[in-house]
Structure formats: C-alpha cells, structure tokens
C-alpha cells in the first residue's frame, strides 16, 4: 500500500494485482524487448530488483500451461 498500488485487500487480490501490473507494464516503452527482471523492476520498483529472476522459469511454465485454457 505504501507504494500506491492499492489497499492491502486490493494488492493481495490476484486479479486486481495482475491487472494493475499489466496496466503499468503497458506504459513502459520497449517492455517487450527487455529482460523479464528489468521490465518487472521498471513497473514495480522493488527494493530487491533481482529477486524476480528466481521465479522466471516457474512464471513462464504457468503462462504456457494456461495460455490457451
């Protein structure tokens, strides 16, 4: 909540937080060509920017498994 993304209830809601992230991502010029960690960091401005990398493979697997579901 301190970063302005919404209330605790909102940011812990998967649908809300996903939509908020995607809205922010669309505002980043060239995000399609960035490494995943750079694009995520540009949107979320995390204090730990390299922590995204540890989840990259799992995220890609989830998307691939559900993309056409």
C-alpha positions in Angstrom: 0.0 0.0 0.0 2.8 2.4 0.7 3.8 2.3 -3.0 0.4 3.5 -4.1 -0.7 0.2 -5.8 -3.9 0.0 -3.7 -5.2 -1.2 -0.4 -3.9 -4.3 1.4 -7.1 -6.1 0.2 -6.6 -4.9 -3.4 -2.9 -5.8 -3.7 -3.4 -9.2 -2.2 -6.2 -10.0 -4.7 -4.6 -11.8 -7.7 -6.9 -10.4 -10.3 -6.5 -6.8 -9.1 -2.7 -7.0 -8.7 -2.3 -8.7 -12.1 -4.4 -6.1 -13.9 -2.5 -3.2 -12.0 0.8 -4.7 -13.0 -0.2 -5.1 -16.7 -1.5 -1.6 -16.8 1.8 -0.4 -15.5 3.7 -2.6 -17.9 1.9 -1.2 -21.0 3.2 2.2 -20.0 6.9 1.1 -20.3 8.3 1.8 -23.7 10.0 -1.3 -25.1 9.0 -3.7 -22.4 8.6 -6.5 -25.0 12.4 -6.4 -25.6 13.5 -6.1 -22.0 14.8 -8.9 -19.8 11.9 -10.1 -17.6 13.6 -8.7 -14.4 14.2 -5.3 -16.0 10.6 -5.0 -17.1 9.2 -6.1 -13.8 11.5 -3.8 -11.9 10.5 -0.8 -14.1 6.9 -1.4 -13.2 7.2 -2.3 -9.5 10.3 -0.5 -8.4 11.2 -3.2 -5.9 13.8 -2.8 -3.3 15.1 -6.2 -4.4 15.1 -5.9 -8.2 16.9 -9.2 -8.9 14.5 -11.3 -6.9 12.2 -11.6 -9.9 14.7 -13.8 -11.7 14.3 -16.7 -9.4 10.6 -17.1 -10.5 11.1 -16.5 -14.2 11.0 -20.2 -15.2 8.0 -21.0 -13.0 6.1 -18.0 -14.3 6.9 -19.0 -17.9 5.7 -22.5 -17.2 2.4 -21.2 -15.7 1.7 -19.0 -18.6 2.5 -21.7 -21.1 0.2 -24.1 -19.3 -2.7 -21.8 -19.0 -2.4 -19.6 -22.1 -5.0 -21.4 -24.1 -7.1 -22.8 -21.2 
